[in-house]
Amino acid sequence: MESEQLFHRGYYRNSYNSITSASSDEELLDGAGVIMDFQTSEDDNLLDGDTTAGTHYTMTNGGSINSSTHLLDLLDEPIPGVGTYDDFHTIDWVREKCKDRERHRRINSKKKESAWEMAKSLYDAWSGWLVVTLTGLASGALAGLIDIAADWMTDLKEGICLSALWYNHEQCCWGSNETTFEERDKCPQWKTWAELIIGQAEGPGSYIMNYIMYIFWALSFAFLAVSLVKVFAPYACGSGIPEIKTILSGFIIRGYLGKWTLMIKTITLVLAVASGLSLGKEGPLVHVACCCGNIFSYLFPKYSTNEAKKREVSYYFPLKTLWRSFFAALVAAFVLRSINPFGNSRLVLFYVEYHTPWYLFELFPFILLGVFGGLWGAFFIRANIAWCRRRKSTKFGKYPVLEVIIVAAITAVVAFPNPYTRLNTSELIKELFTDCGPLESSSLCDYRNDMNASKIVDDIPDRPAGIGVYSAIWQLCLALMFKIIMTVFTFGIKVPSGLFIPSMAIGAIAGRIVGIAVEQLAYYHHDWFIFKEWCEVGADCITPGLYAMVGAAACLGGVTRMTVSLVVIVFELTGGLEYIVPLMAAVMTSKWVGDAFGREGIYEAHIRLNGYPFLDAKEEFTHTTLAADVMRPRRNDPPLAVLTQDNMTVDDIENMINETSYNGFPVIMSKESQRLVGFALRRDLTIAIESARKKQEGVVGSSRVCFAQHTPSLPAESPRPLKLRSILDMSPFTVTDHTPMEIVVDIFRKLGLRQCLVTHNGRLLGIITKKDILRHMAQTANQDPTSIMFN
């Protein structure tokens, strides 16, 4: 399906209508004296079920014979499909909120009638808390299981635990009595693949065999992940955050938050992380949690029948939603703590505990790390978007399985020789964050000890770097280059792929290198004026792990352009609350530097690349155009396709539906007056007419369709009219042709409108849709308006 048809079938082939005549104000009042009512459950009836007095029409035969009968009514039960939305369409927020208010009023009016109605009212009131409780339980459980399974499968690439196959390397050696402190990762129960296959634990043969098995498992995991995604759930690929933001803004993507997507994304996320690809699981976990919330919402009519209630956190964040979100997070944290996936009885992934405060001079290297993070973010966004655009426009994008296999093969071949790239990325970040204590055996902590100095358990003084530290720095530099290149090509491939962990790893590597450099500078030049005031000989002045944490936050901020929320996320991941100033300085610097090259974060860039109809609330619109400059129809376009309130037949409406691809049609009083009556959705019209043809007698192609409250006089031989007032939006949002576009854009953002009608003195002139606004904003930003492709 063409992208233009797929994502919007909207009102763009219109033009100015000449206002040829004006009707009186009385005519306008006759069409407006109706109380607004939106699609309540009763209103889901296809035709107006009003049979009270005064709702008759008169048939006249020859002018003297009169007869009176009721209008054709619908059956009492709601018609399936009315009030719902097609795939790749935007919801009507105003309509959905009115439906919810009407439902709430109806429940409150009935709750005193009986105990059963009171119970239903309580159930409705507590359904929100039940949804977030179930979502928190499921999200926490799935997150814990994904962590445990990913750790086990990551270690499976190196070997297996013979005593318990389900143990990873660390768990396998926990209960071993033969494990020494220096070699605590070695135990008889854990066997590498070389030991199992060729019986050698050391030597070139052992290295080559482990190398081959590492590549084999990496390719197997990657192939299985991409195959499952391609066959069962194509929406399970990527991070999911751009699509989630678009869905929360009101866009419909059927199946993106469904049970198959949840199941496949959970399984393939484990496989993708275990394959060693340069990706993370935090972004996809957001998608997993949203799938849980969406699935559980269908258990409660309050949410299952209202698209806006499912998206309460999109354009506004009411206090009750804040409390429910907090409660869901509390439940998820409780479940995660019960599972204890990290094996340290803590909820944070990278728990840090530094014993040295930071000093004012260190803000300078922290800001330098912020500059690096901003430059990395700008480079990554441009390079990744360029590669993804090339993937879409070339034959290479037609072979997603081959692409994943190639990227996984290159990653495995290059990663294995370097111990820092061979490590699980989360383990690498944890090691980079760790402060060097007396119990650390990492190469990063291979300092030359002063034998005359007394050893302090928690506060070891700065020492000269040893051979192991210099070797580790060289390996970290290679790992930094490798991570930068591979992350560009990995993010966006057809497997679940997050960006938080790879970005943090790049920043942590750069930060650790800078931290070691500053530490050695302070040790060898402690008499410099920048050190002598606060860094004495034999004191522990510099903490390289802190630099790694600041660098990780800076690089993540450069990619996502988050500020306050990012600092909070880093607190949650590390527990390092006392280092708020260094983190904020680095994050703000990275954002400023990144914004100098482009204000879009990676997720907004992918939203624009995919052409999703998303209006970013952070993007300012400062141009001085008017609604008349943006609306359709333009001067040379065909006339606006409209319906009249009582002058069209069923055939006329069906022909208009078949000949156009618009989402809906404005309803006017007459072609001459152009007075606006309301707005009718294409989907509702189609379902209403089809249902009436099947269930009602007397509905033929020549039947008059009436959107007015009262039906005009008809000849006696005329077929019975079809009243469709109940599917009509009686209060479509309108602006005048002189309304500044800055206000129109704000209205669309804050109300989540699908379209807005443009009037002049109450007469319909044109229509503005969300896609019109996106095209206009692209044009004012000197971009090609035709590049707004919904694909």
Residue pairs with C-beta under 8 A, 6 or more apart in sequence:
3 611
3 789
3 790
3 791
4 789
4 790
5 661
6 88
6 790
6 791
7 88
7 611
7 612
7 613
7 790
7 791
8 88
8 89
8 613
8 663
8 769
8 771
8 790
9 661
9 662
9 663
9 682
10 662
10 663
10 755
10 769
10 771
11 632
11 640
11 641
11 662
11 663
11 664
11 755
11 767
11 769
12 632
12 769
12 771
12 772
13 632
13 633
13 637
13 638
13 660
14 632
14 633
14 634
14 637
14 638
14 639
14 640
14 641
14 766
14 767
15 632
15 633
15 634
15 635
15 636
15 637
15 638
15 639
15 640
16 633
16 634
16 635
16 637
16 765
16 766
17 633
17 639
17 640
17 674
17 764
17 765
19 674
19 760
19 763
20 672
21 672
21 673
22 673
22 763
23 669
23 670
23 672
23 673
23 675
27 669
27 673
27 675
28 669
28 673
28 675
28 762
31 645
31 669
31 675
31 677
31 708
32 677
33 709
34 709
34 730
36 98
36 730
36 731
37 43
37 98
37 102
37 730
38 94
38 95
38 98
38 99
38 102
38 729
39 82
39 83
39 95
39 98
39 99
40 99
40 102
40 103
40 106
41 78
41 102
41 103
41 106
41 305
42 49
43 83
43 102
43 726
44 78
44 79
44 82
44 83
45 74
45 75
45 76
45 77
45 78
45 79
45 82
45 726
46 74
46 79
46 82
46 687
46 688
46 691
46 692
46 724
46 726
46 727
47 71
47 72
47 73
47 74
47 688
47 692
47 696
47 722
47 723
47 724
47 726
48 71
48 73
48 74
48 723
48 724
48 725
48 726
49 73
49 74
49 76
49 726
50 71
50 73
51 70
51 71
51 73
54 710
55 70
55 71
55 710
56 68
56 69
56 70
56 71
57 68
57 69
57 71
57 710
57 711
57 712
57 713
57 714
57 721
58 66
58 67
58 68
58 713
58 714
59 66
59 67
59 68
59 69
59 713
59 714
59 715
59 716
59 718
60 66
60 713
60 714
60 715
60 716
61 715
61 716
61 717
65 716
67 716
69 720
71 706
71 711
71 720
71 721
71 723
72 692
72 696
72 698
72 699
72 720
72 721
72 722
72 723
73 723
74 691
74 692
74 695
74 696
75 695
79 687
79 688
79 691
81 683
81 687
82 684
82 687
82 688
82 727
83 95
83 99
83 684
84 683
85 91
85 252
85 307
85 683
86 252
86 683
87 252
87 253
87 254
88 251
88 252
88 253
88 790
89 251
89 252
89 663
89 754
90 250
90 251
90 252
90 613
90 752
90 754
90 770
91 250
91 251
91 252
91 307
91 308
91 311
91 752
91 754
92 729
92 753
92 754
93 250
93 308
93 315
93 751
93 752
93 753
94 733
94 751
94 753
95 729
96 306
96 307
96 308
96 309
97 308
99 305
99 306
100 302
100 306
100 308
100 309
103 302
103 306
107 117
107 120
107 121
107 124
108 121
110 117
110 120
110 121
111 117
111 118
111 120
111 121
112 118
124 302
127 300
127 302
127 303
128 302
128 320
128 324
129 324
129 327
130 300
131 293
131 296
131 297
131 299
131 300
131 303
132 293
132 324
132 325
132 327
132 328
132 331
133 327
133 328
133 331
134 292
134 296
134 299
135 289
135 292
135 293
135 296
135 328
136 327
136 328
136 329
136 330
136 331
136 332
136 334
136 335
137 331
137 332
137 335
138 292
138 296
139 285
139 288
139 289
139 292
139 328
139 332
140 331
140 332
140 333
140 334
140 335
140 336
140 339
141 335
141 339
142 266
142 285
142 288
142 292
143 285
143 288
143 332
143 336
143 341
144 335
144 336
144 339
144 340
144 341
145 266
145 339
145 341
146 266
146 269
146 270
146 281
146 285
146 288
147 281
147 341
147 342
148 339
148 341
149 270
149 274
150 269
150 270
150 273
150 274
150 281
150 424
151 168
151 341
151 424
152 166
152 167
152 168
153 221
153 270
153 271
153 273
153 274
154 168
154 273
154 274
154 276
154 424
155 168
155 169
155 170
156 217
156 274
157 213
157 214
157 217
157 218
157 274
157 276
158 169
158 192
158 193
158 210
158 213
158 214
159 169
159 190
159 191
159 192
159 193
159 195
159 196
160 190
160 191
160 193
160 196
161 167
161 168
161 169
161 171
161 172
161 189
161 190
161 191
162 189
162 190
162 191
163 172
163 189
164 171
164 172
164 189
169 185
169 190
170 185
170 343
171 343
172 187
172 189
172 190
173 179
173 184
173 185
173 186
173 187
173 189
173 190
176 187
176 188
176 189
178 187
178 188
179 186
179 187
180 186
181 439
181 441
182 441
184 441
192 201
192 206
192 210
193 209
193 210
193 213
194 200
194 201
194 205
194 206
194 207
194 209
194 210
194 213
195 201
195 206
197 209
197 213
198 205
198 206
198 209
200 206
200 209
211 416
214 412
214 416
214 422
215 409
215 412
215 413
215 416
217 274
217 275
218 275
218 276
218 408
218 409
218 411
218 412
219 275
219 405
219 408
219 409
219 412
221 271
221 272
221 274
221 275
221 408
222 271
222 272
222 275
222 277
222 404
222 405
222 407
222 408
222 495
223 401
223 404
223 405
223 408
224 268
224 271
225 268
225 271
225 272
225 275
225 404
225 495
225 496
226 268
226 400
226 401
226 404
226 405
226 493
226 494
226 495
227 401
228 236
228 264
228 267
228 268
228 271
229 236
229 237
229 264
229 268
229 494
229 495
229 496
230 400
230 401
230 494
232 260
232 263
232 264
233 255
233 260
233 261
233 263
233 264
233 265
234 494
235 243
235 253
235 255
235 256
235 258
235 261
236 261
236 264
236 265
236 268
236 496
237 400
237 493
237 494
237 495
237 496
237 497
238 284
238 492
238 494
238 496
238 497
239 283
239 284
239 286
239 287
239 491
239 496
239 497
239 498
239 499
239 603
240 256
240 265
240 283
240 284
240 286
240 287
240 290
240 496
241 283
241 286
241 287
241 603
242 603
242 604
242 606
242 607
242 610
242 612
243 253
243 256
243 287
243 612
244 286
244 287
244 290
245 603
245 607
245 614
246 253
246 607
246 612
246 613
246 614
247 253
247 256
247 257
247 290
247 311
248 311
248 313
248 314
249 311
249 314
249 315
249 613
249 614
249 615
249 752
250 307
250 308
250 311
250 314
250 752
250 754
251 612
251 613
251 614
252 307
255 261
257 290
257 291
257 293
257 294
257 295
258 291
258 294
258 295
259 291
259 295
261 287
261 291
262 288
262 291
262 292
262 295
265 284
265 287
265 288
265 291
265 496
266 288
268 495
268 496
269 281
269 284
269 285
269 288
269 496
271 495
272 279
272 495
272 496
272 497
273 279
273 280
273 281
273 424
275 408
275 411
275 412
276 408
276 411
276 412
276 415
276 422
277 407
277 408
277 411
277 486
277 490
277 493
277 495
277 497
278 411
278 425
278 483
278 486
278 487
278 490
278 502
279 487
279 490
279 491
279 495
279 496
279 497
279 498
279 499
279 501
279 502
280 425
280 426
280 497
280 498
280 499
280 500
280 501
280 502
280 504
281 496
281 498
281 501
282 498
282 500
282 501
283 497
283 498
283 499
283 500
284 496
284 497
284 498
285 498
287 496
289 332
293 310
294 310
297 303
297 304
297 309
297 310
298 304
302 309
303 309
303 310
312 318
312 321
313 321
313 325
314 752
315 617
315 749
315 750
315 751
315 752
316 750
333 347
336 347
337 345
337 347
342 349
344 351
346 575
348 572
348 573
348 574
348 575
349 426
349 430
349 573
350 426
350 429
350 430
350 433
350 549
350 573
350 574
351 574
351 575
352 433
352 434
352 435
352 545
352 549
352 574
352 575
352 576
353 435
353 575
354 435
354 543
354 545
354 546
354 576
354 579
355 435
355 458
355 459
355 540
356 459
356 540
356 541
356 542
356 543
357 578
358 543
358 546
358 579
358 581
358 582
359 534
359 535
359 541
361 530
361 531
361 534
362 518
362 542
362 582
363 581
363 582
363 585
365 514
365 515
365 518
365 547
366 547
366 550
366 582
366 585
366 586
367 585
367 586
367 589
368 514
369 507
369 510
369 511
369 514
369 547
369 550
369 551
369 554
369 586
370 554
370 557
370 585
370 586
370 587
370 588
370 589
370 590
370 593
371 589
371 590
371 593
372 507
372 510
372 551
372 554
372 555
372 590
373 507
373 551
373 553
373 554
373 555
373 556
373 557
373 558
373 586
373 587
373 589
373 590
373 593
373 594
374 554
374 557
374 558
374 589
374 590
374 591
374 592
374 593
374 594
374 595
374 596
374 597
375 558
375 593
375 594
376 484
376 503
376 506
376 507
376 555
376 558
376 559
377 503
377 555
377 557
377 558
377 559
377 560
377 561
377 590
377 594
377 601
377 602
378 558
378 593
378 594
378 596
378 597
378 598
380 484
380 487
380 488
380 503
380 558
380 559
380 602
381 559
381 594
381 598
381 600
381 601
381 602
381 605
382 597
382 598
383 488
384 488
384 491
384 492
384 602
384 605
385 605
385 606
385 609
387 488
387 489
387 492
388 492
388 606
388 609
389 609
390 396
391 397
391 403
391 492
392 609
392 791
396 403
397 403
400 493
400 494
401 494
403 493
403 494
404 493
404 494
404 495
407 486
407 489
407 490
407 493
410 486
411 486
411 490
414 421
414 482
414 486
415 421
415 422
415 482
416 422
418 475
418 478
418 479
418 482
419 475
420 428
420 472
420 475
420 476
420 479
420 509
421 428
421 478
421 479
421 482
421 483
423 431
425 501
425 502
425 505
426 501
428 479
428 505
428 508
428 509
429 501
429 504
429 505
429 508
429 548
429 552
431 442
431 444
432 444
432 505
432 508
432 509
432 511
432 512
432 545
432 548
433 508
433 545
433 548
433 549
433 552
433 574
434 440
434 442
434 545
435 543
435 544
435 545
435 546
436 442
436 444
436 445
436 447
436 460
436 544
436 545
437 445
437 457
437 458
437 460
438 455
438 457
438 460
442 472
443 468
443 469
443 471
443 472
443 475
444 468
444 469
444 472
444 512
444 516
444 544
445 468
445 469
446 465
446 466
446 467
446 468
446 469
446 472
447 463
447 464
447 465
447 466
447 469
448 463
448 464
448 465
448 466
449 455
449 463
450 461
450 463
450 538
453 461
453 538
459 540
460 540
461 538
461 539
461 540
462 519
462 522
462 523
462 535
462 539
462 540
462 541
462 542
463 523
464 520
464 523
464 524
465 516
465 520
469 516
473 513
473 516
476 509
476 512
476 513
477 513
479 509
480 506
480 509
480 510
480 513
483 502
483 505
483 506
483 509
484 506
487 499
487 502
487 503
487 506
490 497
490 502
491 497
491 499
491 502
491 602
492 606
499 559
499 560
499 602
500 556
500 569
503 552
503 555
503 556
503 558
503 559
503 560
504 552
504 553
504 555
504 556
505 552
506 555
507 548
507 550
507 551
507 552
507 553
507 554
507 555
507 556
508 548
508 549
508 551
508 552
509 548
509 551
510 551
510 555
511 544
511 547
511 548
511 549
511 550
511 551
511 552
511 554
512 544
512 545
512 547
512 548
512 551
514 547
514 551
515 542
515 543
515 544
515 545
515 546
515 547
515 548
516 544
518 542
518 544
518 547
519 541
519 542
519 544
521 531
522 531
522 535
522 541
522 542
525 531
526 532
526 535
526 536
526 537
531 541
534 541
535 541
535 542
546 576
546 579
546 582
549 570
549 574
549 576
549 579
549 583
550 579
550 582
550 583
550 586
551 586
552 570
553 566
553 567
553 570
553 583
553 586
553 587
554 586
554 587
554 589
554 590
555 590
556 562
556 566
556 569
556 570
557 563
557 566
557 586
557 587
557 590
557 591
557 594
558 590
558 591
558 593
558 594
559 601
559 602
560 566
560 601
560 602
560 603
561 591
561 594
561 595
561 599
561 600
561 601
561 604
562 569
562 587
562 601
563 584
563 587
563 588
563 591
566 587
567 580
567 583
567 584
567 587
570 576
570 583
571 577
571 580
576 583
599 619
600 608
604 614
604 616
607 614
610 790
610 791
611 788
611 789
611 790
611 791
612 790
613 770
613 771
613 774
613 790
615 745
615 748
615 749
615 770
615 773
615 774
617 749
619 777
621 741
621 742
621 745
621 746
621 777
621 780
622 742
623 741
623 742
623 780
624 740
624 742
625 740
625 741
625 776
625 780
626 737
626 738
626 739
626 740
626 741
627 735
627 736
627 737
627 738
627 739
627 740
627 741
627 744
627 756
627 758
627 768
628 737
628 738
628 758
628 765
628 766
629 741
629 776
630 741
630 744
630 768
630 772
630 773
630 776
631 737
631 758
631 765
631 766
631 767
631 768
631 772
632 640
632 766
632 767
632 768
632 769
632 772
633 639
633 640
633 766
640 666
640 764
640 766
640 767
641 656
641 660
641 662
641 665
642 665
642 666
642 667
642 668
642 671
642 764
643 653
643 656
643 665
643 666
643 667
643 668
643 680
643 705
643 707
644 667
644 668
644 669
644 670
644 671
645 667
645 668
645 669
645 670
645 677
645 706
645 707
645 708
646 704
646 705
646 706
646 707
646 708
646 711
646 712
647 670
647 671
648 704
648 705
649 701
649 702
649 703
649 704
649 705
650 689
650 699
650 700
650 701
650 702
650 703
650 705
650 722
651 701
651 702
652 705
653 685
653 689
653 705
654 689
654 701
656 665
657 682
657 685
657 686
662 682
663 681
663 682
663 683
663 754
663 755
663 769
664 679
664 680
664 681
664 682
664 755
665 679
665 680
665 682
665 685
666 676
666 678
666 679
666 732
666 757
666 764
666 767
667 676
667 677
667 678
667 679
667 680
667 707
667 728
668 674
668 675
668 676
668 677
668 764
669 675
669 677
673 763
674 763
674 764
675 762
675 763
675 764
676 732
676 734
676 757
676 759
676 762
676 763
676 764
677 707
677 708
677 728
677 730
678 707
678 728
678 729
678 730
678 731
678 732
679 728
679 729
679 732
679 755
679 757
680 707
680 724
680 727
680 728
680 729
681 727
681 729
684 727
685 724
685 727
688 724
688 727
689 699
689 722
692 699
692 722
693 699
698 719
698 720
699 719
699 720
699 722
700 719
702 718
702 719
703 719
703 720
703 721
703 722
704 711
704 714
704 718
704 719
704 721
704 722
705 721
705 722
705 724
706 712
706 721
706 722
706 723
706 724
706 725
707 723
707 724
707 725
707 728
708 725
709 725
711 721
711 723
714 721
732 755
732 756
732 757
733 747
733 751
733 753
733 756
733 757
734 756
734 757
734 758
734 759
735 743
735 744
735 747
735 756
735 757
735 758
735 759
735 768
736 758
736 759
736 760
737 758
737 759
737 760
737 765
737 766
739 758
741 773
741 776
744 756
744 768
744 773
745 773
745 777
747 753
747 756
748 756
748 770
748 773
753 770
754 769
754 770
755 767
755 768
755 769
755 770
756 767
756 768
756 769
757 764
757 766
757 767
757 768
758 764
758 765
758 766
758 767
758 768
759 765
771 788
771 790
774 788
775 785
775 788
776 785
778 784
778 785
778 787
778 788
779 785
